[in-house]
């Protein structure tokens, strides 16, 4: 499990919260060493139901948008982990992301970058692990219906701009996947459900993680694609000329930063792993670029 950020953008009733709550079901099961890490954190926080029991499922934490910075990071006279560390090796879900106070969201930047939370007090400094998948959801505009195929948006361009201004540029740069979620049409609601079940998706995810693990053998503290630094991206995310030209065009058109470009390459590497492909092909880069929904909206 790594620090990565996924945001669902869509109108009310499109299933953003439901999708977020399904994510732990497609993640690989906790290894024994990981279960011990999660158990230690929950023990320090006083959340273990039975003393000596082992936490065997990946955490899913969903703090309310009125949560304070200390409740996310942790604190107290005798420092205890907050929601960020309680999500270690699991999912931290922030519903209605734009309703969180901007200064509270800024507390997320260090954990997303370092995978650690540091709490300093006069007599001691405590570090808690914080490697998690940050999943957020938000409406595309104040009324919630910008881009909706069923109901027309009533917001002005200025209102939409102010709405997204609540999220800082550095935080948005750290988003790996910006996924547009559309509401089902009436005829789609009444149809028989189609698509993959969680079990088959989880199997593909596990195979992709095994593929990445073999690639990173010999690399210290590197277990999955989201943990790659620039030198790793240069080594394992090589592009052919067509893919490179496509990425350069997206950088110019969307005004992407170097960090956002690296995020696209890591996502493209993951898409290739899920497809069982060693090479990052043009279609994988194109798909990764498509996951910059918010960048295209602004």
Buried (B, 14 or more C-beta within 10 A) or exposed (E): BBBBBBBBBBBEEBBBBEBBBEBBBBBBEBEEEBBEBBBBBBBBBEBBEEEEEEBEEBBBBBBEEEBBBEBBBBBEEEBBBBBBBBBBBBBBBBBBBBEBBEEBBEBBBBBBEEBBBBBEEEEEEBEBBBBBBBBBBBBBBBBBBBBBEEEEBEBEEEBBEEBBEBBBEEBBBBBBBBBBBBBEEEEEEEEEEEEEEEEEBBEBBBBBBEBBEEBBEEBEEBBBBBBBEEEBBEEBBEBEEEBEEBBEEBBEEBEBBEEBBBBBBBBBBBBBBBBEEEEBBBBBBBBBBBBBBBBEBE
